[in-house]
Amino acid sequence: MDIAPISAWHLPRAQKPILIAGPCSAETETQVNETCDRLAAQGMVSILRAGIWKPRTRPNSFEGVGAVGLAWLKRAGLRHGLPVTVEVANSKHVEEALQAGIDILWIGARTTVNPFAVQEIADALAGVDLPVIVKNPVNPDLSLWIGALERLANSGITRLAALHRGFSYYEKTKYRNNPQWEIPIELMRQLPQLPVWCDPSHICGNRHLLLHVAQKALDLNFGGLMLESHINPDAAWSDAEQQVTPERLGELFQSLVIRQVATDNPQFKHTLDDLRENIDAIDRDIIDMLAKRMRISRQIGRCKNDNHITILQPERWDSLFRQRTQQGIGQGLTPDFMRDFCTAIHNESIRHQNSVMNP
């Protein structure tokens, strides 16, 4: 994909991290104006946002003020010399946003999950020189996320960015949407030229975790943040729990520790190189030990095959899982890591045994 650097977006405030802020929903012209005025007064916002069309899970909920709100947001942006962005979900939204002079579009998670909808938006943007931000799909599918970006790139959009807002999860967690950081990290690996930003508001679903998630995103080298702000968060018509006042958002942003990707400090580089050499050596040992373990698994497979025994032994697997997990926790490893680690080894062991028993 031909992806332009963030400098090509010509933002008035382009230093890292870029901050996109504004209300979850445009409710009234007064609310949009006051929110944007107070955000601009903080002196740290790069892009103003507001939801115009709101995709709601249930009917009869507030689904946005519609196209009338585009002019409210655009005028607020012009007043402060800031670009504005809105979410679009179909070609009609695109047409109305372009007519209103909206500077940047974003595609929401419920749209990214549908290739037909993304293609409709991409076709509507063919030949249009406009930046587009693509949120991850609601389900943890990296290929869908990349596919949405590719569809836009194929329509000639070069100013692209990805926005991580977390994923739907069947279990209840402290987050509204499970971060699953490994997925956007893999996106960064596959598309290192792509700006990747984070939406802590939708990951958290509440204002209490915003600082924690925003800081983690910056520590993971995300280049920007999208945060929702409202002049009276508790009275917001949508997503009240996750919004903060412009002043509180300013305090939160000022509290963030901005770390650098690299340094010219020679002592740091020397120390880091030594530590990384140690890690490389340990990783080689781990891989060698895992290979040895799988060779033994193949021997077990032959033994089971000769005696007509099933590959899976539930009691043995449950005992091993519990023992290894406790051993790992005793060494300071997290339960989640040990669960994933043990499961991955067990699955690979089953694969090796199956290759012997069913060549």
N, C-alpha and C positions, 0 to 999 in steps of 0.2 A: 504493500500500500504506500502511496505517496502522501505522507503526513507532514504537514508544515510545522515548524517549531512554534512555541508559544509566542515568540516575538512577532510572528506574522499576524497575531490576533489584534495587535496595536491597542493593547489595554492601557488606560491612563495610569494604572498602578499594577505593574507586571512583576514586581519582585516576589519571590517565593516566601511564604505560601500565598497563592491567590485566594481571595475570599469572595465568595458569592453569597449574598445575604438578602433577605426580604421575607415577607409574610408567606406562610403556606398558601393562603388564598387571598386574592384581592377581594375585599368585602365591600368597601365603599371608597369613593375618591378621597375622602378625608383620611381614612385609615391608611391608604396607600401613600398619600402625600406625607403624612406625619411620620410613618415608619421610615420611608426613604430619606426624609430630611434628617431624622435623628440618627439613622445609620451613616449617612454621608458626613455628619458632624463628628463621627468617631475617627474619620480620616484613614481608614484601613480597608474599606470595601473596594473591590475591583469591578464587580458586576452586581447590579441590583436584580432581584428575582421576585416573581409573584406567580402563584397558580391562577390561571384564568379559567381553564376547563379542568375539572377535578374528576378523575375516574374513581368512583366509589364502589365499594363492595356490595352495598345494598341500595335499592332504589329509595327514593324519598329522602335521601340525605342531600346536604348542600353540595351541588355539583359545579360550583363556580358561577361567577357573574356573566361569563361569556365575553364576547368580543368587545363589549363596552369597556371592560377593564384594561384592554391593551393601550388605549389612549391615556388612561390614568398613569400607567407605569411608564410609558414612553415620555410623557411630559415631565415626570419626576426625574427620570434619567437625564434628560436634556438640561433640566434646571441645575444639575450638579456635574454635568459633563461626564456621566458614567453610562456605559452600555447597559442594556437591559436584556433579560432572558426569560422566556416562558416555555412551558411544556406543550408539545404538539403531539397529537395521537392519530391524525389523519390528514389527508390532503387539504380538506377545508380549513382546518386549523392553520396549516402552513400558509395557505393563500391569505387568510385574514391577518396572520402575524406579519407577513411580508408587506401587505397593504398599510399596516400600522407603523411600519418602519422598525420593527423589533430587530435588535442587533444580533442576537444569538438565540438559537433554538436548543431545547433539550428534549430527548426522547425518554419517556419514563419506563420503569421496569415492566409494567403491564403491557407496554407496546413492544419493547425489545424482545419479549418472549414469542412474538408472532411475526414470522418472516414476511407474511403477506402485508401486514400493516407497515412494517419497516420499508418494504419495497415500494409501497404506495407513497410514503413520505419521500423516499429517495428519488422516485420519478418526479414528484412535485418540485423537488429542489434541483433537478437537472439544469445546469447552466447558471445556477445562483451561487454567487460568491459570499457564503455566509458560514460562520463557525457553527458547529453542531456538537453538543455534548450527549453522549449515549450512556444512560444508566444500565447497570447490569440487569439481566432478566430476573424475574422473581425467583426462579429455580436456579440452583447452582450448576449452570451449564456454560462453561467457558466458550465452547464452540458457537453457541447462540449469540453470545456477546460479541465475539470476533466477527461472526457472520453479519451482524447488524452494521458494524463498522465497515466491513467490506462492501456491503450494498451501497452505503453512502459514498464511499471512496470511488466506487464504480460509476457513480453519477457525477463525479468531478469535485466532490467536497474534499478539500485537503486540510482545512482547519478543523481537526477532529480532536475530541478529548473523551476519555472514559470516566464515568462517575460511579464509584462503589457505594452502594446503599444497603448492602447486606441482602440475605436470602431468606425466603420463607422456610420455616423449619417445623416439623411435626411435633417436636417437644417444646414445652414451655421453658424459656431461659430468661435471664435478666434483660435480654435485648428484645426489641420488637422484631428485628430482623437479624438473624445470626450473621456475624461478620465473615466467618470463614475466610480469613485473611489470605490463606494459601491460594485462593482463586485469583484475586487481583495481583498477587505477587507473581503468579505464573503468567498473567497477562503482561506484566512489565517485562518478564523474561523474553516472551515471544515477540513483543512489540516494543522494544526499548525506546523507540523514537516517539511513542504515543504519550501525551500528557495524561496522567492518571490522578484523579482527585477523589475525595472522600466526602460522603454525605452523613456526618454523624447523627443528624437529627432523625433520619429514618432508620438508622441502625439502632439507636437507643430507644426511640419511642417515648423518652422522658428527658427532662432537662438536667437531671441529676448526674447522668453518665456522660454528658457531652464533652466535658474537659478531658476525661479519661480516654474516650475514643478518639477525640481530635488529636490528643498528644501521641497516642499510639500510631495514628495514621501518619503524622509528620515523622515520627521515629522510623517508620517503614518507608520513608522517602516519597510519600504522596506529595504531589506538587501544589495542592490546593484543597480548600474546604468549601462545602455548601452548608450553610446553617440558616435555620428559619428564625425569623424575628417578628415580633408583633408588639404594638404599643400597649396592648393589654392582653397578655398571653392567655390568662385564665378565661377570658371572654371570647377567644377566637372561635370562628365558626367551623374550623377543622383543625385536627391535630393540636389541640390546645396544650397537651401535656409536654410536648417536645419543643415548644417555642419559648424564646426568652426576649426580654425587652432589648432594644438597641443598646442601651447602656450596659446591661448585663453581658450582652454579646461582646461589647468592647472590652470589658474586664476579662472575660474568658479568653479572648484572643490575645490580650496582653500577657496573660498568665502562661501561654504556651512557650515552651523552650524550642527555639529554632536551631536545629543542628545542621552542620555542614556535611556534605558528602565526602569531602576530602580535606586534607591539610598539608601544608609544606613542612610541618614539624618533622625533622629527620629522626628524632628519638622515637616519636610515635610510629613512624613507618618501620623502623628497625624492630621495635617491640612487636608490632602487629605481624610483621613477616615471620618472626620467630614463633609466635603463637599459632599462626596459620600453618607453618611447617609441622608443628606438633599435631594439629588437627588432621592434616593430610596423612600423616603416618598412622594415626589412630584409625582414620577412615579405611585405610588400606587393610589394617588388621581386622576391622569389623567385617569388611567384604570377604576377606579370606576365611574368617570364622563362619560366616553365613554360608559360603560355598561348601565348606567342610560339613556343616550341619545338613545341607541339602543332599550331599552325597550319602550321608547316613540315612536320610529320609528315603532315598531310593533303595537302600538296602532293606529298610523296613517294608517298603512296597513289595519287594520280591518275596520277603518272608510272608507277608499277608497273602500275596497271590498264591504262593505254594500251599497255603493252608485255608484258602477260600474265606478269608476274613475281610470285612468291610474296611474301606479306607478310613472313614470317620469313626472315631471312638469317643462318643460324647462325654463319658465320665472322665477319660484321660484328658480331653481338651479342656473341660471345665476346671479340672484340678490344676493343669498346667497354667491356664489363664489366670486363675486366682493367685497361684504361687508367684508367677513372674511379675504380675502387677504389684503385689505387695513388696517384692524385692526391689522393683524400680522405685516405688514410692519411698521405700526406706533409703534410697540413694538420692532422693531429692527430685525425682522425675514425677511429672504430673500424671494423675490417673488417665486423663484423656490420651496423653502420649503413649502410655503403656498399653492402653486398649488398642490404639491404632497399630502400634509396633507389634504386639503379640498377634493381632489378627492378620497383619500383612505376612508375618513369618509363617503362620499356620496355613494361610491360603497358598503360599508358595510351596510349602511342604506337601499339601494336598495335590498341587499340580505335578510335582515331581513323582509322587507315589502313583498318581493316575497315569503318567506317561510310561511307567514301568508295567502297571497292571493292565493297561489298555493301549498298547503301542499303536 
